Amino acid sequence: MSKADQIFVDMCRDIIENGTSTEGEKVRPHWEDGTPAYTIKKFGVVNRYNLAEEFPAITLRKTAVKSATNEMLWIWQKKSNNIHDLKSTVWDEWADEEGSIGKAYGYQMSVKHHYRDITEEGLIHAFGADNISRFEKDATGYFMDQVDRVIYDLKNNPFSRRIMTNIYVHQDLEDMHLYPCAYSMTFNVTQKPGSDKLVLNGILNQRSQDILAANNWNVCQYSVLIYMLAQVCDMEPGEFVHVIADAHIYDRHVDIIKELITRPQFPAPKFWMNPEIKDFYEFTEDDIKMIDYEVNPQVKNIPIAI
């Protein structure tokens, strides 16, 4: 049976049985009818997924892994903050009339920062000689965004303890239509004794998560990210650790969750990714496939707090 299913079930039971309620508190989220959206929540949930053993898509209901991957690539690859560059409608609620969600998510990934420790040799090793011209430089260093910095370090300094991204930028919060929920990825490389292949692990830090609507969506999309970065850096995917500061189940989701976690569980699906892609910026959601993904019926018409 899928280990991701059991992790999800155990987490939900713990939240329902041992969590605290926000009912009666002053809460920001509300339902479409204006009613406050209260939650049962747990602080500091940590879930671990071994990507070398299985792909962590739950089978209790289907996770749209291609759509989740498209959103991840919208942020990490396109570095966009406009919903017109996104195939799903998950961000429509927070977009303005031009489609922008403000200085959030992909915008932060597009910002270039100055680094003194980047070398031309390192750029050639990471991106190839034909691509280094896209990196601006001055007398003391190069300018690079966070995604390229991750790739640069994974290829040049894989055992660095500083390979991470952060999009919770306080100076830009007032210009974000929604503060980032999943805000930081930290990558860490290990090596198995006797193996020539390095192993890529990652930790996703999330300040807040709607467990029913978003949990496995985020788990799958950031697992795909690790798979993609591992492939282009000639590594193997290792462990994905998901840290959630405020893991909550909304009041109108509790009965749905209670039914969901009693469903039968099936074996984890097999994950396929196009082995020909060696450049992160060439991936699309069509370069992945879920094989033998046996699932329970989908949960429809889930109310979403805004």
N, C-alpha and C positions, 0 to 999 in steps of 0.2 A: 504494500500500500504506500501511497505518497507520504513522505515524511513532512512535506509542506502542509498537507491536510492536518496532520496531527499537531503540528506547531500552531496552526490557525485555531484548531479546536481548543487546545490547552490555553491559548492566550484569551480567547473569547470567554471561556468558562471562568478564568481567573478574574477577568474584568467584571463580569456579571456577579460573581460570588463574593469577590473581595474588593471591588472598586468602590469609589466614593461618588456620590451623586452631586450634580451642580444645581439640582432643582431648587428654586427660590433665590439663587444667586443672580447677580447682575452679569448676564452673558451677552456677548456680541452677536453670535449667530442667531438667526431666526428662520422660521419656516415661511414658505411663500405667502401663507395667510396672515403673517405678522406675529404669530405665536412664538415666544422664545423657544429656542432649540436647546433643551437641556441634555446632559450626557451622564453616563456612568463612565468613570475614567480610572486608569491606573497610571501612576508616574513611573517612568524609567523602565519601560519594557525593552528587553533585548532578545532578539531572535537570531539564531545562527543557521545558515544553510550551506551545506557542502555541495558546491556546484560540480565537483568531481564525481559525486555519487548520483545526482539527479538534478533535473531542471525543476525549480520550485513553483510550478504552476499548480494551484489547488484543483482538485477534481470535484469538490463539493458544488461548484458551479463553474461555468467556463470563464476564464480570464481572456480578454481579447489581447493577446500578446503582441500581435502585429500593430494594433492601434496604440498600445502602451509604448512599443518601440518607436513608433512614429513620433509620439510626444517627446520621448527621450532624445531622439535625433533632432527634433525641433529646437531643443535647448542646447544640446551638446555639439551638434554638428552644424546646423543652420545658424545657431546662436541668434535666434529670432525672438522677438517679443510681440509679433503680430499674428493673430489667429488665421489670417489668410494664407499663412505658410504652413498651417496645421490641418491635417485631414479630419480630425475628430472635432467635436463641439464642446469638449470638456471645459474650455476656457471662455466660452461665449459670454457667460454671465459677468465676467470681469473686464471685458474689452470695451473700449470707447467706440465712437462712431467710425473711426478709421481702422479699427481692428487691433489697436495697441493695448497691451496690458501694463504699459508704463515701463519704468526702469527695473523690471523684474526678470528673473530666470534667464532667458537667452540673452537679454541685454547685458547682464552682468558678465556672462561668458564671453561676450564680444569685446569687452573693454581690454585694451592693451596696457600692460604694465612694464615698467623698465627693470631690466635685470642686468647686473654687472658680471654675472658668472656664466653667461651663455657665450659659447665660442662658435666660430664659423665651422670648425671641424665637427663640433657636436651637432650643429644644424644639418650638416651634410649627412651625418650618420643617422639622424632621426627622420629627416624628411627628403633627403636626396639633393644632389647638387642643383637640379633643375628648379627646386622650390625655395631655395633660401632667399631669393630676391624678394619674396613677399614679406620678409621680416625687416622692418625699419630699424635703423641703428643710429646712434650718435657716437661721440668720441669715447664714451665710457661703457657702452653696452647696447643690448638689443631690446626691442619692444615686442612683447608676446602676450597673447591672451591665456587664460587659465587652462583651457583644454590643450592647447599646444604645449604649454609648460608641463602638463602631466605626461604627454607623449614624449617630449624631450627627455624628461627625467627617467621615465621607464626604460628608455633606450640607452641613455648615457649614465645614469646614476640609479640603477634599479634598487639598490639596497638603502637608498636615502629614506630617512624617516620624516621627510618634509613634502611628500608628494600628495597634495590635497587641493581641493577647491572650496571656495566659500562664496555664496551669493547673498548672504544676509549682511548687506552693506548699509550701515546706519545712516550715512549721509544721503542715501538715495531712498530711504523708506517712504518718505512723504510723497515720492513720485511713483511709487508702486501701487497698482490697483489692488493687489493682495500681497501681504508679506509672504516671503517664501516659506513653505512648509518643509519640504525636503531641501535643506540648505547647504549641506556639506558632504563631500565624499573624500575619504582618506584612503589612499592605496598603500599596500604593504606587500613587498615581494619576499617570498621564502624559497627555499630549495630543499628538495627531498634528498636524503643521503644516497649517493650513488647515481643520481639522475643529472643529466646535462641540462634539462629543461627547468627554467624558473617557473614559479607558481605565483599568479597574481591574485591577491585577496583585496577586498574592499569593505569599508564601513560607511554606511549611509546614516547621517545624523538628521533626524526629523524632529522639529519642535512640536508638531501636532499631527494627528492623523485620525480621519474618519475611517474606522476599521472596516465597516461593511463596504463602503463605496470605494476605498482607495488602497487598502492594505496589500492585497496580492498584486494589484496593478503596479504599485511602486516596487514591490519585491521582484516582479518579473522584469520590469524595464531596467532596473539597475543591475540585475543579474545579466541581462543581455549586454549591457554596457561593459561589464567585466569580461564577458566572452569576447566581445569585439576588440577591446583594447589588448587582451591577452593574445589574440590571433595576430594583430598587426605588430605586436612587439615580440613575437615568437615565444610566447609563454603559454602555460596551461592555466585555465581557470581554477581557482581554489575555493576559498570560503567567502561568502557574503554575509556580513553582520549588519543587522538592521536595528538601530537604536532609536526609540520613539520616546520623547520626553512626556508627551500627553497622549496616551493611547485611549481613545474614547469610542463608545457606542452611543449613538443618539437615542433619545427616548422613543422615537418612532421606528427605530431599527431593532429594538431589543427582541421583539417577538420573531422578527425575520431571522435574526442571528440564532435564536434558540432552535428554530426549525432547521436552519442550515447546518448546524453542527451535529445534528442527529442523522444526517444523510449517510448513505453508504460511501465508502472511500475506495477509489480505484488506484491502480499503479500509476506512478508518475509518467508523464509523456516523455518521449525521446525528443531531444532538441537537435536540430540540424542548422548549420550556418554555412553559407557559401565559402568553401575553403580557398577560393581564388582571390578573395579580397584581401589585399595587404596594406591598403591605405584607409584609415578610419573615415575619411571624407568621401569614400566611394560607397559606403554601406547604404542600403535602403532597407525598409521593413520587409521587402520581398526577398532579402537575402537570408531570412530565417524561416524555419518551418517547425511546426509542432507535429510530431508523428505519433500515431496511436494515442491521441488525446481523448480518453473516454471520460465523460463528465455527466453530472446530474443536470436536470433542467435548470435553465437560467432563471435568476430572480429578476422579475420585471417591475418597472415603475417604482424604483426605489426613490423615496423622497430625499431631496438633497437640501441640506441647510445652507443658507447664504449669509 
